[in-house]
Structures are given as C-alpha cells and as structure tokens.
Amino acid sequence: MVKSIKIQFALILFAATCFVIHSFSYIEFIGEEKFLPVRILFYFIMISSVFNAGLVTQKYIHSRKKKRSSALS
C-alpha cells in the first residue's frame, strides 16, 4: 500500500478514469448482447472506483486543510 496520500490520490484517480473510459467504450446501441455479464461487471467496478476516488479526494482535501491550519497556528 502506498503511504503518501498524494500518490494514492493520483493512482486512484487514474484507475477510476481508466475504468470509466473502458466501460463507456463498450456501449453499443445496436448489436449483440453477447458479453452482457462482463459489461455489467465493469459498470459496477466503474461505479465503485469512482466512489472510492471521491472518498480519497475528500481525504486528500481534508489532509491539506489540516496541514494548512497547523502551519498558520
């Protein structure tokens, strides 16, 4: 596990972006429903990775505010 919050923040944002791009690249409005379970799995992974990226973003912003407030004191 990566200890630095900045590196962890960057890696999770990169992974979430990759999952979003991968999931949306398989959208077909007409075509075969051949790989439907795999697409559904990747949509759930995409949703969870974006949710996780939001949590890490909140943690990163909170840690920056904490450092900034302790530096001002």
MMTF fields as JSON, N, C-alpha, C and O atoms, coordinates in Angstrom:
{
  "mmtfVersion": "1.0.0",
  "mmtfProducer": "UNKNOWN",
  "numBonds": 291,
  "numAtoms": 292,
  "numGroups": 73,
  "numChains": 1,
  "numModels": 1,
  "chainsPerModel": [1],
  "groupsPerChain": [73],
  "chainIdList": ["A"],
  "bondAtomList": [4, 2, 8, 6, 12, 10, 16, 14, 20, 18, 24, 22, 28, 26, 32, 30, 36, 34, 40, 38, 44, 42, 48, 46, 52, 50, 56, 54, 60, 58, 64, 62, 68, 66, 72, 70, 76, 74, 80, 78, 84, 82, 88, 86, 92, 90, 96, 94, 100, 98, 104, 102, 108, 106, 112, 110, 116, 114, 120, 118, 124, 122, 128, 126, 132, 130, 136, 134, 140, 138, 144, 142, 148, 146, 152, 150, 156, 154, 160, 158, 164, 162, 168, 166, 172, 170, 176, 174, 180, 178, 184, 182, 188, 186, 192, 190, 196, 194, 200, 198, 204, 202, 208, 206, 212, 210, 216, 214, 220, 218, 224, 222, 228, 226, 232, 230, 236, 234, 240, 238, 244, 242, 248, 246, 252, 250, 256, 254, 260, 258, 264, 262, 268, 266, 272, 270, 276, 274, 280, 278, 284, 282, 288, 286],
  "bondOrderList": [1, 1, 1, 1, 1, 1, 1, 1, 1, 1, 1, 1, 1, 1, 1, 1, 1, 1, 1, 1, 1, 1, 1, 1, 1, 1, 1, 1, 1, 1, 1, 1, 1, 1, 1, 1, 1, 1, 1, 1, 1, 1, 1, 1, 1, 1, 1, 1, 1, 1, 1, 1, 1, 1, 1, 1, 1, 1, 1, 1, 1, 1, 1, 1, 1, 1, 1, 1, 1, 1, 1, 1],
  "groupList": [{"groupName": "MET", "atomNameList": ["N", "CA", "C", "O"], "elementList": ["N", "C", "C", "O"], "formalChargeList": [0, 0, 0, 0], "bondAtomList": [1, 0, 2, 1, 3, 2], "bondOrderList": [1, 1, 2], "singleLetterCode": "M", "chemCompType": "L-PEPTIDE LINKING"}, {"groupName": "VAL", "atomNameList": ["N", "CA", "C", "O"], "elementList": ["N", "C", "C", "O"], "formalChargeList": [0, 0, 0, 0], "bondAtomList": [1, 0, 2, 1, 3, 2], "bondOrderList": [1, 1, 2], "singleLetterCode": "V", "chemCompType": "L-PEPTIDE LINKING"}, {"groupName": "LYS", "atomNameList": ["N", "CA", "C", "O"], "elementList": ["N", "C", "C", "O"], "formalChargeList": [0, 0, 0, 0], "bondAtomList": [1, 0, 2, 1, 3, 2], "bondOrderList": [1, 1, 2], "singleLetterCode": "K", "chemCompType": "L-PEPTIDE LINKING"}, {"groupName": "SER", "atomNameList": ["N", "CA", "C", "O"], "elementList": ["N", "C", "C", "O"], "formalChargeList": [0, 0, 0, 0], "bondAtomList": [1, 0, 2, 1, 3, 2], "bondOrderList": [1, 1, 2], "singleLetterCode": "S", "chemCompType": "L-PEPTIDE LINKING"}, {"groupName": "ILE", "atomNameList": ["N", "CA", "C", "O"], "elementList": ["N", "C", "C", "O"], "formalChargeList": [0, 0, 0, 0], "bondAtomList": [1, 0, 2, 1, 3, 2], "bondOrderList": [1, 1, 2], "singleLetterCode": "I", "chemCompType": "L-PEPTIDE LINKING"}, {"groupName": "GLN", "atomNameList": ["N", "CA", "C", "O"], "elementList": ["N", "C", "C", "O"], "formalChargeList": [0, 0, 0, 0], "bondAtomList": [1, 0, 2, 1, 3, 2], "bondOrderList": [1, 1, 2], "singleLetterCode": "Q", "chemCompType": "L-PEPTIDE LINKING"}, {"groupName": "PHE", "atomNameList": ["N", "CA", "C", "O"], "elementList": ["N", "C", "C", "O"], "formalChargeList": [0, 0, 0, 0], "bondAtomList": [1, 0, 2, 1, 3, 2], "bondOrderList": [1, 1, 2], "singleLetterCode": "F", "chemCompType": "L-PEPTIDE LINKING"}, {"groupName": "ALA", "atomNameList": ["N", "CA", "C", "O"], "elementList": ["N", "C", "C", "O"], "formalChargeList": [0, 0, 0, 0], "bondAtomList": [1, 0, 2, 1, 3, 2], "bondOrderList": [1, 1, 2], "singleLetterCode": "A", "chemCompType": "L-PEPTIDE LINKING"}, {"groupName": "LEU", "atomNameList": ["N", "CA", "C", "O"], "elementList": ["N", "C", "C", "O"], "formalChargeList": [0, 0, 0, 0], "bondAtomList": [1, 0, 2, 1, 3, 2], "bondOrderList": [1, 1, 2], "singleLetterCode": "L", "chemCompType": "L-PEPTIDE LINKING"}, {"groupName": "THR", "atomNameList": ["N", "CA", "C", "O"], "elementList": ["N", "C", "C", "O"], "formalChargeList": [0, 0, 0, 0], "bondAtomList": [1, 0, 2, 1, 3, 2], "bondOrderList": [1, 1, 2], "singleLetterCode": "T", "chemCompType": "L-PEPTIDE LINKING"}, {"groupName": "CYS", "atomNameList": ["N", "CA", "C", "O"], "elementList": ["N", "C", "C", "O"], "formalChargeList": [0, 0, 0, 0], "bondAtomList": [1, 0, 2, 1, 3, 2], "bondOrderList": [1, 1, 2], "singleLetterCode": "C", "chemCompType": "L-PEPTIDE LINKING"}, {"groupName": "HIS", "atomNameList": ["N", "CA", "C", "O"], "elementList": ["N", "C", "C", "O"], "formalChargeList": [0, 0, 0, 0], "bondAtomList": [1, 0, 2, 1, 3, 2], "bondOrderList": [1, 1, 2], "singleLetterCode": "H", "chemCompType": "L-PEPTIDE LINKING"}, {"groupName": "TYR", "atomNameList": ["N", "CA", "C", "O"], "elementList": ["N", "C", "C", "O"], "formalChargeList": [0, 0, 0, 0], "bondAtomList": [1, 0, 2, 1, 3, 2], "bondOrderList": [1, 1, 2], "singleLetterCode": "Y", "chemCompType": "L-PEPTIDE LINKING"}, {"groupName": "GLU", "atomNameList": ["N", "CA", "C", "O"], "elementList": ["N", "C", "C", "O"], "formalChargeList": [0, 0, 0, 0], "bondAtomList": [1, 0, 2, 1, 3, 2], "bondOrderList": [1, 1, 2], "singleLetterCode": "E", "chemCompType": "L-PEPTIDE LINKING"}, {"groupName": "GLY", "atomNameList": ["N", "CA", "C", "O"], "elementList": ["N", "C", "C", "O"], "formalChargeList": [0, 0, 0, 0], "bondAtomList": [1, 0, 2, 1, 3, 2], "bondOrderList": [1, 1, 2], "singleLetterCode": "G", "chemCompType": "PEPTIDE LINKING"}, {"groupName": "PRO", "atomNameList": ["N", "CA", "C", "O"], "elementList": ["N", "C", "C", "O"], "formalChargeList": [0, 0, 0, 0], "bondAtomList": [1, 0, 2, 1, 3, 2], "bondOrderList": [1, 1, 2], "singleLetterCode": "P", "chemCompType": "L-PEPTIDE LINKING"}, {"groupName": "ARG", "atomNameList": ["N", "CA", "C", "O"], "elementList": ["N", "C", "C", "O"], "formalChargeList": [0, 0, 0, 0], "bondAtomList": [1, 0, 2, 1, 3, 2], "bondOrderList": [1, 1, 2], "singleLetterCode": "R", "chemCompType": "L-PEPTIDE LINKING"}, {"groupName": "ASN", "atomNameList": ["N", "CA", "C", "O"], "elementList": ["N", "C", "C", "O"], "formalChargeList": [0, 0, 0, 0], "bondAtomList": [1, 0, 2, 1, 3, 2], "bondOrderList": [1, 1, 2], "singleLetterCode": "N", "chemCompType": "L-PEPTIDE LINKING"}],
  "groupTypeList": [0, 1, 2, 3, 4, 2, 4, 5, 6, 7, 8, 4, 8, 6, 7, 7, 9, 10, 6, 1, 4, 11, 3, 6, 3, 12, 4, 13, 6, 4, 14, 13, 13, 2, 6, 8, 15, 1, 16, 4, 8, 6, 12, 6, 4, 0, 4, 3, 3, 1, 6, 17, 7, 14, 8, 1, 9, 5, 2, 12, 4, 11, 3, 16, 2, 2, 2, 16, 3, 3, 7, 8, 3],
  "groupIdList": [1, 2, 3, 4, 5, 6, 7, 8, 9, 10, 11, 12, 13, 14, 15, 16, 17, 18, 19, 20, 21, 22, 23, 24, 25, 26, 27, 28, 29, 30, 31, 32, 33, 34, 35, 36, 37, 38, 39, 40, 41, 42, 43, 44, 45, 46, 47, 48, 49, 50, 51, 52, 53, 54, 55, 56, 57, 58, 59, 60, 61, 62, 63, 64, 65, 66, 67, 68, 69, 70, 71, 72, 73],
  "secStructList": [7, 7, 7, 7, 2, 2, 2, 2, 2, 2, 2, 2, 2, 2, 2, 2, 2, 2, 2, 2, 2, 2, 2, 2, 2, 6, 7, 7, 1, 1, 1, 7, 7, 6, 6, 2, 2, 2, 2, 2, 2, 2, 2, 2, 2, 2, 2, 2, 2, 2, 2, 2, 2, 2, 2, 2, 2, 2, 2, 2, 2, 2, 2, 2, 2, 2, 2, 2, 2, 2, 2, 2, 7],
  "xCoordList": [0.84, 0.0, 0.881, 1.914, 0.465, 1.212, 0.915, -0.247, 1.956, 1.785, 1.433, 0.633, 2.019, 1.794, 0.374, -0.076, -0.318, -1.699, -1.75, -2.723, -0.713, -0.694, -0.581, -1.291, 0.308, 0.49, -0.747, -1.178, -1.311, -2.524, -3.677, -4.449, -3.792, -4.81, -4.659, -5.644, -3.441, -3.192, -3.47, -4.063, -3.051, -3.27, -4.752, -5.204, -5.495, -6.919, -7.674, -8.593, -7.31, -7.954, -7.637, -8.5, -6.414, -6.036, -6.834, -7.335, -6.946, -7.699, -9.175, -9.781, -9.759, -11.172, -11.39, -12.378, -10.479, -10.595, -10.48, -11.212, -9.58, -9.435, -10.675, -11.09, -11.275, -12.497, -13.65, -14.445, -13.75, -14.81, -14.62, -15.578, -13.407, -13.135, -13.404, -14.008, -12.968, -13.168, -14.654, -15.111, -15.403, -16.825, -17.606, -18.486, -17.297, -18.03, -17.588, -18.292, -16.454, -16.025, -16.795, -16.786, -17.465, -18.227, -19.722, -20.495, -20.139, -21.556, -21.904, -21.318, -22.857, -23.367, -24.875, -25.555, -25.394, -26.825, -27.562, -28.7, -26.919, -27.456, -26.333, -25.18, -26.655, -25.633, -26.012, -27.141, -25.068, -25.304, -25.197, -24.423, -25.959, -25.902, -25.001, -25.288, -23.938, -23.078, -22.299, -22.205, -21.753, -20.892, -21.56, -20.894, -22.84, -23.584, -23.105, -22.943, -22.867, -22.401, -21.051, -20.826, -20.169, -18.873, -19.05, -18.409, -19.912, -20.165, -20.799, -20.432, -21.748, -22.385, -21.361, -21.382, -20.47, -19.411, -18.523, -18.201, -18.132, -17.28, -18.014, -17.382, -19.336, -20.087, -20.095, -19.942, -20.272, -20.226, -18.827, -18.691, -17.804, -16.433, -16.189, -15.538, -16.712, -16.553, -17.221, -16.629, -18.43, -19.149, -18.411, -18.291, -17.918, -17.199, -15.857, -15.44, -15.179, -13.897, -14.096, -13.278, -15.163, -15.44, -15.843, -15.445, -16.626, -16.985, -15.735, -15.587, -14.842, -13.594, -12.731, -12.097, -12.704, -11.94, -12.509, -11.755, -13.818, -14.43, -14.049, -13.785, -14.019, -13.618, -12.16, -11.827, -11.301, -9.882, -9.682, -8.817, -10.468, -10.391, -10.771, -10.114, -11.823, -12.236, -11.133, -10.85, -10.52, -9.433, -8.232, -7.608, -7.905, -6.778, -7.027, -6.141, -8.229, -8.561, -8.546, -8.067, -9.066, -9.066, -7.64, -7.348, -6.759, -5.377, -4.657, -3.814, -4.982, -4.365, -4.845, -4.055, -6.141, -6.666, -6.052, -5.757, -5.862, -5.278, -3.839, -3.43, -3.067, -1.687, -1.646, -0.818, -2.556, -2.583, -2.966, -2.386, -3.938, -4.362, -3.284, -3.127, -2.546, -1.478, -0.28, 0.46, -0.091, 1.011, 0.703, 1.614, -0.569, -0.967, -0.933, -0.809, -1.04, -1.077, 0.281, 0.41],
  "yCoordList": [-1.18, 0.0, 1.237, 1.284, 2.216, 3.456, 4.323, 4.554, 4.796, 5.589, 7.044, 7.646, 7.613, 9.02, 9.218, 8.496, 10.191, 10.449, 11.049, 10.836, 11.797, 12.379, 11.294, 11.327, 10.345, 9.269, 8.368, 7.939, 8.085, 7.28, 7.986, 7.348, 9.287, 10.101, 10.036, 9.842, 10.195, 10.172, 8.793, 8.695, 7.733, 6.374, 6.008, 5.389, 6.382, 6.054, 6.859, 6.336, 8.116, 8.904, 8.335, 8.315, 7.876, 7.262, 5.974, 5.743, 5.146, 3.89, 4.151, 3.471, 5.124, 5.445, 5.963, 5.61, 6.797, 7.311, 6.189, 6.172, 5.264, 4.127, 3.244, 2.784, 3.001, 2.207, 2.91, 2.261, 4.221, 4.965, 4.885, 4.638, 5.09, 5.018, 3.613, 3.454, 2.604, 1.228, 0.869, 0.227, 1.273, 0.943, 1.641, 1.038, 2.902, 3.628, 3.275, 3.594, 2.634, 2.227, 1.013, 0.721, 0.297, -0.88, -0.62, -1.566, 0.634, 0.931, 0.739, 1.364, -0.127, -0.352, -0.191, -0.845, 0.676, 0.897, -0.184, -0.525, -0.714, -1.87, -2.889, -2.525, -4.119, -5.154, -6.353, -6.479, -7.218, -8.464, -8.253, -7.419, -8.995, -8.965, -10.098, -10.734, -10.337, -11.491, -11.404, -12.392, -10.25, -10.089, -9.233, -8.432, -9.391, -8.574, -8.736, -7.715, -9.941, -10.047, -9.357, -8.78, -9.415, -8.759, -7.25, -6.565, -6.727, -5.283, -4.829, -3.785, -5.606, -5.25, -5.267, -4.394, -6.244, -6.308, -5.065, -4.481, -4.667, -3.49, -2.211, -1.28, -2.129, -0.963, -0.872, 0.217, -2.009, -1.989, -1.642, -0.917, -2.148, -1.795, -0.309, 0.353, 0.214, 1.633, 2.475, 3.445, 2.132, 2.899, 2.856, 3.88, 1.69, 1.596, 2.326, 2.902, 2.309, 3.017, 4.532, 5.258, 5.012, 6.454, 6.869, 7.936, 6.038, 6.314, 6.342, 7.23, 5.376, 5.33, 6.557, 7.105, 6.989, 8.186, 9.412, 10.296, 9.474, 10.581, 10.573, 11.624, 9.388, 9.288, 9.695, 10.388, 9.265, 9.622, 11.115, 11.738, 11.688, 13.13, 13.897, 14.875, 13.458, 14.093, 13.97, 14.933, 12.805, 12.584, 13.473, 14.027, 13.612, 14.44, 15.912, 16.604, 16.382, 17.787, 18.04, 19.081, 17.097, 17.244, 17.286, 18.069, 16.456, 16.46, 17.75, 18.241, 18.294, 19.573, 20.706, 21.565, 20.716, 21.753, 21.633, 22.641, 20.405, 20.172, 20.678, 21.307, 20.407, 20.891, 22.413, 23.047, 22.994, 24.438, 25.113, 26.138, 24.549, 25.166, 25.004, 25.881, 23.9, 23.725, 24.621, 25.02, 24.934, 25.839, 27.275, 28.047, 27.64, 29.004, 29.234, 30.377, 28.185, 28.325, 28.557, 28.694],
  "zCoordList": [0.0, 0.0, 0.0, 0.668, -0.745, -0.859, 0.362, 0.697, 1.015, 2.232, 1.93, 2.646, 0.88, 0.552, 0.032, -0.857, 0.587, 0.179, -1.229, -1.952, -1.626, -2.972, -4.046, -5.051, -3.823, -4.805, -4.838, -5.908, -3.67, -3.596, -4.31, -5.025, -4.118, -4.778, -6.291, -7.003, -6.787, -8.225, -8.825, -9.899, -8.142, -8.656, -8.708, -9.67, -7.695, -7.672, -8.711, -9.341, -8.905, -9.963, -11.34, -12.217, -11.533, -12.799, -13.04, -14.141, -12.009, -12.142, -12.41, -13.238, -11.722, -11.945, -13.358, -14.002, -13.845, -15.21, -16.229, -17.218, -16.001, -16.916, -16.936, -18.0, -15.762, -15.72, -16.425, -17.106, -16.272, -16.959, -18.467, -19.2, -18.933, -20.374, -20.895, -21.956, -20.173, -20.604, -20.64, -21.585, -19.627, -19.577, -20.672, -21.287, -20.924, -21.952, -23.367, -24.325, -23.517, -24.855, -25.347, -26.543, -24.443, -24.825, -24.99, -25.139, -24.968, -25.162, -26.626, -27.51, -26.862, -28.213, -28.171, -27.38, -29.018, -29.015, -29.801, -29.478, -30.817, -31.515, -31.634, -31.867, -31.479, -31.571, -30.755, -30.28, -30.601, -29.887, -28.386, -27.916, -27.665, -26.206, -25.715, -24.701, -26.424, -26.19, -24.873, -24.144, -24.571, -23.398, -22.328, -21.672, -22.15, -21.201, -19.752, -19.082, -19.22, -17.822, -17.585, -16.521, -18.56, -18.411, -18.384, -17.586, -19.247, -19.252, -17.947, -17.409, -17.434, -16.165, -15.037, -14.17, -15.041, -14.038, -14.1, -13.066, -15.294, -15.416, -15.035, -14.536, -15.255, -14.802, -13.28, -12.726, -12.595, -11.141, -10.629, -9.643, -11.281, -10.899, -11.135, -10.326, -12.245, -12.537, -11.464, -10.99, -11.075, -10.062, -8.73, -8.058, -8.344, -7.072, -7.114, -6.11, -8.257, -8.332, -8.322, -7.756, -8.935, -8.893, -7.477, -7.01, -6.794, -5.407, -4.526, -3.687, -4.713, -3.958, -4.261, -3.36, -5.519, -5.875, -5.167, -4.761, -5.017, -4.283, -2.816, -2.232, -2.22, -0.813, -0.614, 0.348, -1.523, -1.414, -1.673, -1.057, -2.574, -2.817, -1.559, -1.202, -0.889, 0.36, 1.418, 2.131, 1.519, 2.479, 2.156, 3.062, 0.863, 0.441, 0.76, 1.262, 0.468, 0.745, 2.248, 2.697, 3.025, 4.485, 5.034, 5.938, 4.497, 4.986, 4.599, 5.351, 3.444, 3.047, 3.934, 4.328, 4.254, 5.146, 6.534, 7.177, 6.995, 8.318, 8.36, 9.336, 7.301, 7.247, 7.195, 7.851, 6.402, 6.242, 7.554, 7.912, 8.275, 9.542, 10.619, 11.469, 10.592, 11.581, 11.253, 12.152, 9.985, 9.608, 9.991, 10.288, 9.987, 10.348, 11.841, 12.282, 12.626, 14.091, 14.683, 15.9]
}
